[in-house]
Amino acid sequence: MSELPVLEPEEQRILGSLLEKQTTVPASYPLTANALRAACNQTSNRDPVVDFDQQTVEQTARALKERGLLRIVWSDTGRRTLKYHQILDERLGLDPDERALLTVLLLRGPQAPGELRTRTERLHAFADRGEVEACLRRMMGRPQPLVHELERQPGQQDRRWVHLLGPTPQQAVAAPPAVDRDAVIADGADLRDVRVRSSYGAIAAAYADQLTDELEALPFETWLLDRVVAHAAGQPVVEVGSGPGHITAYLADRGADAMGIDLSPAMVVEARRRFPGRSFEVGDLRLLTRPATASAWAAVLGWYSLIHLAASELPDAVAALVRPLAPGGWLVVGMHAGAEVRHLDEWFGHEVDLDFVLHEPGFVVGNVEAAGLVDIEWYVRGPLSARGETTQRLYVVARKPA
């Protein structure tokens, strides 16, 4: 039986990232070098956070290939792009539950069983903490153990587990607490969606009054929207999360075949009332379908519509917006940028229960690239104090390969 591979921290991060993305974004796997770097440098679901340069990623990947832990393959798009595929799970003969736990241990270091159950939700469905512990003990009981249970340290409620594939970096004692962007779905995504619909239903009219004419004071945003109109050239365009409808109406007024969908029925009612003759429907961006009049969308706009999603939901949401895009079509995303979760319980004079999730630009761009898009542009502008803004704004434009 061959010895277990001993992985340096850079190798752990690369293989862990590939294991994760192979499960969470299979449509864009294997990963390009750029997508792999973005996956390694994510600021969510990673500990420690790193900033690998492209040379480090490519050199480490080549070394892993030479050790038989990774394959380098050509993409099938005809663009002769190298992509990276891990084979660590084959080398170790991992079952799906073992694979999920090892992935998270490689990406986040020592963790307690409860943490592991939460953090492997998108990789494998453990029924309870007991199933996690049983799998860990199976991994520890192999002829060559994959994991080890650490002694409980002062201040810790549970004993933590660590993988045995190489040294794990020690956590800094004074490290600031990480932003838990998945806390917004702690009681389930369905209940979060209920809160979003209810909150926007309560403020629909007041929200529309405030935002309907906002583009008059936003020259950068109108420049970007005018580019979308020119690109679409009369082909169908959809705005997901269209709210009071003013963005969809702007596009339509300038010649785009635009429609809007929104999760909130009350917002759709407001949009139809304020912009008669325009097309608005109730719909979920995560279930976006193709247009009724064409085979695909020329552009999909997620204009501040992803701001209530947890970090773990963003890859699938972006992939859902990309699927019905036409070859050469554009994805345009606008959102708040930052490293926090903001909660509102009052807005426009009404009671609400809304969490706004702020993501770093690199994380958002990495997800767009991982979804297979190219020619990515991204812009960050500062808050406009005259409008009462308190956050930076991120805009990403990317093209689906022809």
N, C-alpha and C positions, 0 to 999 in steps of 0.2 A: 504494500500500500504506500503510495507516495506521501511525502510529508506535506503538511498544510503550508500553503504559501505564507510568507511573512511580508506584509505590506507596509510600506512607508505611508505617512499621513496623506501625501499627495495621491498615492495609489488608492488608498481607502476612499478618498473623496471621489475620485473618478469612477471607480467601480460601483460605489454606492449610488452615485448620481445616475449611472447607466441602468442599474437594477431598478431604481425608482421610476425613471422615465419610460422604461420598457413596458411597465405596467400601467402607468398613469396617462401617458400620451402615446399609445402604440401606433397611431396613424403617422406620427413624425419620427418614429424610431426605425432604424438606428439614427444616432445624432451626428450632425455635422460638427466640425471642430468649434465653430462659434456657439452652437447650441449647447455643446458639452461644457464649454467654458462658462456660459450663463448658468447652466445647471449647477456647476460646482460653486459658483460665486453667489448663489441665491442667499438672501438674508433671512428667509423664512425656512423653517425645517432643517436648519443647519447649525451645528455647534462644533467647533467655532466657525464664525463667518470668515471666509478667506477672500483673497483677491488675486487669483491666479492670472498670470498673463498668458497669451496664446502660446508662447514658446514652452512654458511649463506644461500646459495641457498636452501639446503635441508630443513633446519629448517623453513625458510620462506614459502616454498612451502607446507610443512605440515600444517602450521598455516592457509594458504589460503584454504587448503582442509577442515579443520575443520570449516571454515566460509562459506563453500559452494560456493567458487569462483574458485575452481580448482579441477580436478580429477587426481588421480594417477592410471595409468593403466599398465598392463603388455604388453611388446612387443609381437608380434606374430611370432618371429623368433625362439622360443624355447629356447632362451638363458636366459629367466627369467629376463629380464632387465626392471626396472621401468622406465616409461615415464610419462611426465607431460602434461596435457591438460587443457587449461583455459576454464571456463564457465562464465566469466564475461559478455560476450556479450549476453548470454542467460538470465542471471540475470537482465540485464538492458533493454533487448528487443531492441537491436540496429539494425537499418537498415544498409546496407553496407556502405553508405556514412558516417553515424555517427560513425560506427565502425572504419573506416579509420582515421577520424579526432581524435577520442579519442586515438587511438593507438599512433599517432605521438605526441599528447599532453602529454601522459604518458611518452614517451621516451625522449622528448626534451624540456619540460616546455613551458612557455608562448611564443606564436608565432603570427605573423601577418597573415592575410588571404593569402597574396601572398606566404609567406613561406610555409604555410600549403598546398597550392595547389601543389607546387613543390615537397614537401616531401611526399605527399601521392600518387604520380604517380603510384607506383607499387602496391598500395593497392586499389585504386579506381580512376577512370578517371573522374575528375571534368572538365567540358568543359571550365570553366573560373573562375576567382576570384569571380564573382557574385554568382555562384553555391556554392562555399565554404561558403560565407557569409550567404546565405540563409539556408544552413544546420546548421551553427553555431547558427543562431537565432532560428531555430526549436529546437535545443538542449537546448537552453536557455529558450525557452517557454514551456518546459515540466512542469507538475505539480511539479516534483522535478528536477530543472535545473541541467544539466550536465556540463555546461560551463558558463563562465562569461567574459564579455568584460572589460578589464582594461583601466584606463585612460592613455592617451598618455603622455609619459615621454619626458623630454627635449632631443633633438637629435634624436627622433624617428619620422619617417614619418607616420607610421600607428599605430592605436591602436592594442594592442595584446590581445589574448584570452588565457584563462587558464581553465583547467578542475577543477571540484569541488569535486574530489574524495579523497582529502587529501592535505597536505601541499606540495608545490612545492619548491625545493631548489632554493635559490637565486643565480644568476650567479655572479661569481667573477668579480669585476670591472676591475681588471688588467689581466684577463685571456687572454692568447695568442689566436690569431685567429685560429679557427679550420681549418684544411686542407679540402678544398672542393673538394673531389675526384670525385664528379659528375659534376664539371664544364666542364669536357672534353666532355660531351654530352649535353651541354647547348643548342646547336642548333640542337640536335637530333643525335641518334646513327647512323643513315644512313649516315649523312654527315661526321661524324667522320670516318666511314668505308671508305668512298670515299677518305678522306685525307690519311688514312693509305695505301690504295692500291696505290694511286698516288705517295706517298713519297717513298715507297719501290720499286715501279716501276722505279723511277728515280735513285735509288742507287743500284739496284740489282747486277750489275756486281762488283762494287767497294766493296759492302758489302760482297759479296761472296769471293772476293780476300782476304779480311781481316780476315774472320772467318773460312774459309775452314779447316785450319790446327790448329785451336785454341786448340783442345783437347790435343795436345802434351804438352802443358804447364798447364794442368788442371788435376792433379792426383786425386783430390777428385771427380770431375765430371766423370772421366773414371771409377773409382771404383763403383760409383753409376750406371752407364750405364751397367757395367759388371754384376751387380746384376740383372738388368732387363733382360738381355740375359739369365742368368741362371734360373730365375724364369719362363720366358716365355717358355723355353724348346721347341723351334721350333714352338710354336703356334703364331697366328697373333698378331702383335704389330703395333700400329699407333702412329706417332708423329704428333700432330696438331700444325700448325704454324711452318712448317719444314724449312722455309727460304731457304738458299742455299743448304740444304740437307745433311750436313755433319754429323749431329747426326743420322739421319735415316741410312745413309751409314755405320756409325760406328757399329750400331746394326746389320745391315745385314751382314757386313763383318765377324761378330763373330757368325753367325749362326741363328740370329733371322729372322723370316718371317716378315720383317718390311716394312712399307710403310709410306710416308709422305704426308700430305695435307697442303695447304697454301692458305690464302686469296688472295695473290698477284700472278696473272698469270706470271708476269715477274720473280718472285722468282722461280716458278715451272720450267720455261724455263731454268734458271741457274742451278737448281738442276739436271734436266735431262741431261744437257750438260756436267756437271762436273762428274756426277755419272751415266753413261749409264748402262742400265740393271737393275737399281733400279726403284722402283715404286713411282711416285709422281703425285699428282692430285691437281687441284684447288678445294678448299672446305672451308667451314666455320665451325670452331670448335663447334659453338653453335648448329649446325645441324648434328652432328656426327652420322653416321649410323653404322650398324654392318658390319663386313668384308664380302666380297663376297664368301670367301671360308670356313667360319665357322660361328657358331651361335653368337659369341661374341669375343671381344678382350681380350687377356691375359694380356695386359698392354696398357694403354693410357698415353702418355707423353705430358704434356703441358710445353714444354721447352722454357721459356721466350715468351710464346704466349699469356699470359693474361695481359701483361704489359700496354696495351692501353685501358683496360676496366675500366669503372667507378666502384666505390665501390658498387653501387646498382646493377650492372650487374654481379658481381662476383658470388653470390649464384646460379643464373640460369646457368651461364657458367660451374661451377663445376658440377652441377647436370646433365648438358648435356653430360659431359665427363664420368660421372659415369654410366648413363643408359645403354650404349652398352657394359659395362665391363662384363666379365664372372664372375660367382661366384668364389671367390678366386683371381680374377684379381687385378692388381695393378694400381692405379693412381699415377703418378709421376709428380710433379709440380716444376718448377724452375722459380724464379723471383727475381727482385730487392726488397730489404726490406728497409722500411723507412717510413717517414711521410711527403710526399711532392708530388707535381706534377711538373715534369720537362718538359719544352717545348724546342723543337729544331726547328729552322728555317733554319739551314744549317748543313749538315752531309755528310762526305766523298766528300766535294767539290760540293755538289748539294743542291739546294733549297728544303727544305722539310717543312712539317707542321705536326709535331708529338708531342703528349703529352705522357709522360711516367708516369704512376701512381704507386707510391711506397706505399705498404701496410705494416702494422705491422704484424709480424709473428702470433700473437695471432688471428688477424682477419682472416687471410688465413686459419690457422689450424681450427678455429671455423667453417668456411664454409665447409671445408672438412669433419669434424665430422658431421655437420648438414646434409650433403648429405648421411649419413648413413654408412660411411666407418669406419673401425676399425683398430687396430694395427698401429696407426699413429706414424710415426717417422718424426721429422723435425730437420733440421740442418741450422745454420747460419754461414757463413764464412765471414771474413773480406775482404775488397778490396785488390786485388793484384796490388800494385803500379807499378810493372814492366810492367804490361799490361795496365797501364793507367786507371785502374778501380777506381771509386769514390764512389761506393755504396756497402753496404753489400749484400750478396747473400743468398737467402732462398731456401731450397729444402725440399719438403714434399713428403713422401712416405706413402701410405695408401692402405688397402686391402678391397675389397668388400666382405661382409660376404658370406659364402657358403650357 
